[in-house]
Amino acid sequence: MKTFILMTKIAAQDALLVEVGSKLRDRAAHGRAWLNEVKKKCPDVQFKAHYALLGHWDFMDVYEAPDEETAARVSMLTRAHGGHQVESWLAIPYEKVMEMSEEIAGQSTSDEVSDG
């Protein structure tokens, strides 16, 4: 399973406070409906964490999915349930990045040796 980060903004940056307030009022019900639909349409998705944020984004979800197509479905369902702006990011574990960089460094060294 791959790890994905879902960033969600529920209102435009220039939204009126009244608009934001009305969206937040029913947020729990909307959140449950969204989660139920994701579970129904993307049964392989496993949510690991859900955070409310102070900043540009309103919410961040960390989840695992089998592939990018499933992650795209989660994003589309989020938009369908009122997400104003939605981004999905593939998260690569730090240890994996270190392994990749060691492999690349090793290949570069062996390439330089074979060229010389």
N, C-alpha and C positions, 0 to 999 in steps of 0.2 A: 504494500500500500504506500502511496505517496502522501506527503504532508502538504496541505494547502492552507493559506491564510486568506480569509474573506474579510475585506474592509468594506464597511457600509456607512453611507451618509443618508439620513432619512429626509433631509430638507436641503434646499439650495442655500448657499452661503449667505445670500442676501434675502432670505425668507423673513417674513414678518414674524415677530414673536408669537402672535396669535396662531399662525400656521404651524409653527414648531410645537407649541403647546397642545394644539388639537391632535397632532400626530403622537405625541408622547402620552396623552391621556389614555388612549386605547392600545398602547404599545404592548402590554402583556398579552392581550388577546390576539393581536396581530402576530406577535412572536410565536405563540403556541400554534396558530394556524399555519404559519410559515414552516415551522419545524415539523409539524405533522405531514405537510405536503412533501417536504424534502425526504422524510423517512419513507413515505409511500412511493415516491418517484425515483428515489436514489437509495435503495435499501442497503447498499454496501458502504455508504458514508458513515463514518464514526466520528462524532464530535468529541474533541478533547478539551476545549475551553471556550468560554464566551465572556467577553469583556465589554463594558461600557467605557468610552474613552472621553477624555477632556482634550479637545484639540480639533484638528480638521475633520477627522473621522468620528462617527458616533459609536460604532460598534466594531469589534474585531472577533472573528471566530477562527479557531484553529481546528482543523479536521483532517481526517485521512480519507482518501478516495482511491479507487483502483487506477484511475487515469485522468487525463486532462479533459476528456469529453464529459465525464461525470462532474468534474469541478465546474465546467461551463454550465451544466444543467443547474447546479446549485446557484450560480450567479444569476442565471436567467430567472429562476424561481424567486430569488431575492428581489430582482427588479419587478417581477409580476406582483409581488406583495408589498410594493410601495417604497422600495429602496430608490432614492433619488440618484445616487452615484454608488456604483459597486465595482470593486476590483478584486480579482483573485490572483494570488501569487503562489507560485510553487516554492516551497521551502525545502532547502537541501540541508541535511544535518551537517554541522560544522566538521565533524570527523570525516565525513565523506568528501567535503571540499579539501581537507588537508590531504587525504589519500590521493585525490585527483591532482593536486598541485605537486605532490611528491612524484607521481607517475610522469607528469609533464616535465618536471625538472630532470628526472632520470632519463627521459627520452631526449631532451635537449642535450644533455651531457654525452649520451651515446652517439647522437647525430653528429656532434662536434668532433668526437674522436674518430668516427668513421669518415668524416669529410677531410681530415688532416692527414 
